[in-house]
Amino acid sequence: MKKVLKWIGIVLGSLIGLILLAGIVMIMIGNSRLNKTYDFPPSNITIPTDAASIEYGKHRAETLCQGCHGPDLSGIDAWFNAPPIGLISSPNLTSGAGGIGANFTTEDYVRAIRHGIDPQGKAIFMPAVPSTSQLSDEDLASIIAYLKTIPPVDHTVTSRRFTLLGYILFGAGKFIMPAEIVSHATHVTAPARGVSVEYGEYMVNTNDCRACHGEQLNGGSSPDPSETWVSPNLTPGGDLASWTEEDFIHALRTGSAPGGKQLADIMPWKTYKNFTDDELKAIWMYLQTLPKLEQYTE
């Protein structure tokens, strides 16, 4: 009996040792991923100074940036806060105390928005990069032009921090850093602005729709592993099949879907309501061209 207990103890001790070793290896891999540096050719994008371009940059920032960085773009404390994993705040984009605006160069903005890296070349946890990396040079330049004009706001956000479990999950590949997956194109073009399928697709691709609704837009799991919701199907195989263009525009303007159903709080309609009518019509036109797919349920 003693020998049996002894061997059980040896086996359990070995298993615990292997688990601890695997955890240490995952932590090292996760830390290595977070500290890896990237280097890309400069974009040499020319930043406009005319009022029309800056106003257009403001419009794009209202629909694309405010959702994560706040109405005044001064950042949101604990924007991602899952205690078992870690905490991430979105940065203050202004030139006020605690903000990045006073020191960021044009290329720093390009690196962050198009490549998902900080001025030192390290990957940043900016989930929108798969979308913002597809912004045309013109749109990106207009957004940067606007960011350079926003009023300073003093706001120092909490620094990013991960738990040991967070590092283990990074090491195990459960989190994807945008810098690891985007194309890193030096220059990007876009279709002409207007009510067209092509421009509607561009707007969908650059406004983070696929992050929640899936690559095929037939619904998807939450990109936040601490959440369990599934987003709705935007293809003609989903609820939108019974909507009209007017229903679609009304829903994104007011948050109220046909029948009085309210859009989920996670849906950023409060920023998407800033789209122009032509932009919303183009998006709707593009969604109508998608194949009829069943609702994603996993």
MONOR-V681584 format. One record per backbone hydrogen bond with DSSP energy under -0.5 kcal/mol. NH is the residue of the N-H (numbers start at 1). CO is the residue of the C=O. E is the energy in kcal/mol with one decimal. If there is no record, write none. Layout:
# MONOR-V681584
((NH	CO	E) (NH	CO	E))
This chain:
# MONOR-V681584
((5	1	-2.5) (6	2	-2.5) (7	3	-2.5) (8	4	-2.5) (9	5	-2.5) (10	6	-2.3) (11	7	-2.8) (12	8	-2.8) (13	9	-2.7) (14	10	-2.5) (15	11	-2.6) (16	12	-2.7) (17	13	-2.3) (18	14	-2.6) (19	15	-2.6) (20	16	-2.6) (21	17	-2.4) (22	18	-2.8) (23	19	-2.4) (24	20	-2.4) (25	21	-2.5) (26	22	-2.5) (27	23	-2.4) (28	24	-2.3) (29	25	-2.5) (30	26	-2.9) (31	27	-2.7) (32	28	-2.2) (33	29	-2.4) (34	30	-2.2) (35	31	-1.4) (36	32	-0.7) (36	33	-0.7) (38	121	-2.4) (47	45	-0.6) (48	46	-0.6) (54	50	-1.9) (55	51	-2.5) (56	52	-2.1) (57	53	-2.5) (58	54	-2.2) (59	55	-2.1) (60	56	-2.4) (61	57	-2.3) (62	58	-2.2) (63	59	-1.2) (64	60	-1.8) (65	61	-2.1) (66	61	-1.8) (68	65	-1.1) (69	65	-2.4) (70	66	-2.0) (73	70	-1.6) (75	69	-2.4) (76	90	-0.7) (79	76	-1.0) (80	88	-2.8) (82	86	-2.2) (85	82	-2.9) (86	82	-2.9) (87	161	-3.1) (88	80	-2.9) (90	76	-1.9) (92	98	-0.5) (93	73	-2.7) (93	91	-0.6) (99	96	-2.6) (100	92	-2.5) (101	94	-2.4) (102	94	-0.5) (103	100	-1.3) (104	100	-2.0) (109	105	-2.0) (110	106	-2.2) (111	107	-2.8) (112	108	-2.1) (113	109	-3.0) (114	110	-2.8) (115	110	-0.9) (115	111	-1.0) (116	111	-0.9) (116	112	-0.7) (117	111	-1.7) (118	122	-2.7) (121	118	-2.5) (123	36	-0.8) (124	116	-2.4) (126	124	-1.8) (127	125	-0.5) (129	126	-2.2) (130	127	-0.6) (131	128	-1.7) (132	128	-2.8) (133	129	-2.9) (134	131	-1.9) (135	132	-1.5) (137	188	-2.8) (140	136	-3.0) (141	137	-2.7) (142	138	-2.0) (143	139	-2.3) (144	140	-2.5) (145	141	-2.4) (146	142	-2.1) (147	143	-2.7) (148	144	-1.8) (149	146	-2.2) (150	146	-0.8) (150	147	-0.5) (155	97	-2.7) (155	153	-0.8) (157	155	-0.7) (161	87	-2.5) (163	85	-2.6) (167	163	-2.1) (168	164	-2.3) (169	165	-2.7) (170	166	-2.2) (171	167	-2.7) (172	168	-2.1) (173	170	-1.4) (174	169	-2.7) (175	169	-0.6) (177	175	-0.5) (180	177	-2.6) (181	178	-1.8) (182	178	-1.9) (196	194	-1.5) (200	196	-2.3) (201	197	-2.4) (202	198	-1.9) (203	199	-2.3) (204	200	-2.2) (205	201	-2.7) (206	202	-1.8) (207	203	-0.7) (207	204	-0.8) (209	204	-1.3) (212	208	-0.7) (212	209	-0.8) (213	209	-2.6) (214	210	-1.4) (217	214	-1.2) (219	213	-2.1) (222	229	-1.3) (225	223	-0.7) (227	224	-2.3) (231	220	-2.9) (234	217	-3.1) (238	235	-2.5) (240	233	-0.7) (241	238	-1.8) (242	239	-1.8) (243	240	-1.4) (248	244	-2.2) (249	245	-2.4) (250	246	-2.5) (251	247	-2.5) (252	248	-2.0) (253	249	-1.6) (254	250	-2.4) (255	251	-2.7) (256	250	-0.5) (257	255	-0.6) (257	261	-3.9) (260	257	-1.8) (261	258	-0.6) (263	255	-3.0) (267	264	-1.6) (269	267	-1.9) (271	268	-1.4) (272	268	-2.4) (273	269	-2.0) (274	271	-1.7) (275	272	-2.1) (280	276	-2.3) (281	277	-2.6) (282	278	-2.2) (283	279	-2.3) (284	280	-2.6) (285	281	-2.6) (286	282	-2.2) (287	283	-2.5) (288	284	-1.7) (289	286	-1.6) (290	287	-1.1) (293	291	-0.9) (296	218	-2.9))
